Amino acid sequence: MIRILLSAALLASAASLSAQGLPTPTPAPSSPPLYLPTVPAPVAALRDRALDDHYAWDIVEGLTTEVGQRMGGTAAEARAREWAVARLTAMGFSNVRVERFALPVWTRGPESAEILAPFPQRLALTAFGNSASTSPAGITAELVGFDSIADLMAAPDAAVRGKIVFVDHAMPQTQDGSGYSFFGGPRRQGPSIASRKGALAIVVRSIGTDHHRNPHAGGQQFEAGVQPIPAAALAVPDAEQLQRILKRGKPVTMHLTLVSTVQPGESGNVIAEVPGRDRAAPILLVGGHLDSWDLGTGAIDDGAGVAITTAAAKHVMDAGRPLRTIRVVWFGSEEMGLFGGMFYKDLHGREPHHAIAESDFGADRIWKVDSKFGKDREAEARALQAALAPLGIVPGAIDKADGSDVGPMIDGGLPGVGLSQDGTHYFDIHHTPDDTLDKIDPAQLRQNVAAWTAMLAVLSGGIEPGPKQPKRR
Amino acid sequence: MIRILLSAALLASAASLSAQGLPTPTPAPSSPPLYLPTVPAPVAALRDRALDDHYAWDIVEGLTTEVGQRMGGTAAEARAREWAVARLTAMGFSNVRVERFALPVWTRGPESAEILAPFPQRLALTAFGNSASTSPAGITAELVGFDSIADLMAAPDAAVRGKIVFVDHAMPQTQDGSGYSFFGGPRRQGPSIASRKGALAIVVRSIGTDHHRNPHAGGQQFEAGVQPIPAAALAVPDAEQLQRILKRGKPVTMHLTLVSTVQPGESGNVIAEVPGRDRAAPILLVGGHLDSWDLGTGAIDDGAGVAITTAAAKHVMDAGRPLRTIRVVWFGSEEMGLFGGMFYKDLHGREPHHAIAESDFGADRIWKVDSKFGKDREAEARALQAALAPLGIVPGAIDKADGSDVGPMIDGGLPGVGLSQDGTHYFDIHHTPDDTLDKIDPAQLRQNVAAWTAMLAVLSGGIEPGPKQPKRR
């Protein structure tokens, strides 16, 4: 997920961020009532059946094993779309299709970093998306370190010009992932700020909460008018090593190779539906994103998201026919700039949607539900909270919701739901080679599916038993 | 640490292992008495002062920061020896010197693995020491998988010939690290067995207990007469991925590049002493190994070991003058075949040693003490157990001890002590890029130093307050 990246980049240039501070948080959620409405028996039964789910595991196991990494716009993502169409069709979904779009595709090449003096050694790092490329021979320069973006901004240009900048930070683990906004600054704003000051390149401590030699990739956009420079993340142990080296007070020389290319390419959103009894009723949209970063196999980001939401829709399909159409979208090329979400918004954003929701924060359990349906639909928001509470899910706000691809549409006024996953360990793995299937706990994945199934059961307008579906995978 | 590797290789060829089973474990420890002798007040006081140790942290922080990786026989290991001589001299040790030896030096080059069919994707791996080299272009072949060494041995040669062999296993976490013997077979015996059967190359699941994309390096020796083949470890998530791919039942093709070189080189043992009052008394030898694998900075293997044992000797020095000389050895080139330990044995193994002991199993707390002094020194063994029990250390055997470099000398009859570290998490990190300073818990490191200090206090024959030592780092 990269939502915060893009919205921060759109909202404010680094210079104005300095003047204004970061964007103000959304208003505090209204308190839930002391009790919630009774849950209809069919909703509870469908929710509890989904606790035995196997669809989600089968999807994320298959996608990560048979495709693996699927960076947006690449041949691997194209194979993933084919895989998705075949699987969604085999599961019995209707109107399975791909909506294609063009985009620039940034591709990682050889990359390495080496301290030449005073203590020769290699450091583990990986380029950020849209990093400028060095030549294959790399660059060599003195390194200058800063403890924060603020320190970099306060430094005179002369202290930075012609050097490689290092920026540290201290991102903590949080359940709601809120640290990603502030502490992600070195990745999102750092490269543009360093370039404005005349830096040759920038390396930052990974926006991550682990201590493994796996650097965290991530997108960043150079501000308009700024000269792109090579920009990369050091693994957390390597950033700490560099801090120790800098503390010795001797000049530090780094050799940095970050080769990359940009080519035109194609991506697309894969769409599938459970047709509703009332074709004129506003639809429900759920989904995740199909693309991943290139270093891991994209299990938690976001194979789990497409798997969970597709499994939930399948449980509704297995139970019968909902009043409203449920549309499942596997968005393309989210990581490099919400391309799939923006394309869907352009194409479908004016169609009526009863609610939209995305799963893009890992595979750990859902702990809170937020929604934003508007004042006249408070009863529906409370019914949703009631159906989820038995899964150990806290009733949250009813005046806000969030999502990565669907975020701009919610901001634009469409009704939305936010099922918050426990993100305590999400940034241990996020955007690293370690984002692999073994990081998913099947029991927590099933709780997710049950929560999403209950949400669809509540919002879909009632499910009527239909002709028995043939058993398909 | 690689002890088991070498002794297993020396004890039995893979073929005879099959016939005889693995080496019989050493006899069960004799039970400790119901109570232990009183601990002399000076021993207890010295032990408890060492719980405030900072020497060990300073050494391992300095060595891993200012030198970093220091593969045996390389220029980096030579820098590490210079660093060691300077530090040991600055700390006030006597007779600081290097005893040099020649050895062949295996050096890792470019390495990668890629599944070409049926599901194209890269896998994370790293070559084992003494792996044969592929050409820079690599090799491409069909892959054949086995769940164990036994399955590989049982397979007809025709099923293996001309293929790349994959061997899996299921090493569990254990406190005493005993799983490393049996479950390490795919690394130690696997390459020779696969080569005898005509395999082109072998990849095995890392001998590790983590789930990170960091493959575990390690030494292995091809048996006499066996054609060396390329041999490597897959990271655990990648081995599991390969298992899933193989389970689809389609032919699997792998492209494998494992480039390496072998050159003559030089290594050495760094030696320092705390001179005893009685120069004729048999000495105490403690130490660890200076070299590391090339992927991490060798913090737990074995920067911690040299740091802990040196710190303990320094605490004795700070307290006064022991009866016996304490000799601290930072062994060179342990990882590739106990070269430093063998060289020390050749040079000094016939000199009288009162006890020898090595720290080479990480930086987690000591949980058990074993010793092997002989029947006439049981009182000394019990005094040692008594001095350590207040640190939460279990009295173990008095008829066995172990160690990596010092192992062959203990086997040869020298008295030895084994201070067992908690190895539950050791093989999460062992021989991977993740062996870095941040994995060391300073509190557990200090408990180690206190245990080693107490051991020296008990065995050194009594410490007489000497002229106050000048305070040195």
Contacts between the chains, C-beta under 8 A, distances in Angstrom:
chain1	res1	chain2	res2	distance
A	61	B	244	7.1
A	64	B	241	7.9
A	65	B	119	6.7
A	65	B	241	6.5
A	65	B	244	4.5
A	65	B	245	6.2
A	65	B	248	7.8
A	66	B	118	7.8
A	66	B	119	4.8
A	66	B	248	7.5
A	67	B	119	6.8
A	67	B	121	7.8
A	68	B	119	6.6
A	68	B	120	7.7
A	68	B	121	3.5
A	68	B	122	7.9
A	68	B	241	7.8
A	69	B	121	6.7
A	69	B	122	7.9
A	76	B	120	7.7
A	118	B	66	7.9
A	119	B	65	6.7
A	119	B	66	4.9
A	119	B	67	6.8
A	119	B	68	6.6
A	120	B	68	7.7
A	120	B	76	7.7
A	121	B	67	7.8
A	121	B	68	3.5
A	121	B	69	6.6
A	121	B	297	7.5
A	122	B	68	7.9
A	122	B	69	7.9
A	124	B	433	6.5
A	211	B	434	7.9
A	211	B	436	7.8
A	211	B	438	4.7
A	211	B	439	7.1
A	212	B	212	5.5
A	212	B	214	6.9
A	212	B	434	5.5
A	213	B	214	6.2
A	213	B	296	7.2
A	213	B	432	7.6
A	213	B	433	3.8
A	213	B	434	5.3
A	213	B	436	6.9
A	214	B	212	6.9
A	214	B	213	6.2
A	214	B	214	7.4
A	236	B	438	7.6
A	237	B	434	7.4
A	237	B	436	4.2
A	237	B	437	7.5
A	237	B	438	5.2
A	240	B	437	7.5
A	240	B	438	5.9
A	241	B	64	7.9
A	241	B	65	6.5
A	241	B	68	7.8
A	241	B	297	7.3
A	241	B	436	7.0
A	241	B	437	7.3
A	244	B	61	7.1
A	244	B	65	4.6
A	244	B	437	7.8
A	245	B	65	6.2
A	248	B	65	7.8
A	248	B	66	7.6
A	296	B	213	7.2
A	297	B	121	7.5
A	297	B	241	7.3
A	432	B	213	7.6
A	433	B	124	6.5
A	433	B	213	3.8
A	434	B	211	7.9
A	434	B	212	5.5
A	434	B	213	5.3
A	434	B	237	7.4
A	436	B	211	7.8
A	436	B	213	6.9
A	436	B	237	4.2
A	436	B	241	7.0
A	437	B	237	7.5
A	437	B	240	7.5
A	437	B	241	7.3
A	437	B	244	7.8
A	438	B	211	4.7
A	438	B	236	7.6
A	438	B	237	5.1
A	438	B	240	5.9
A	439	B	211	7.1
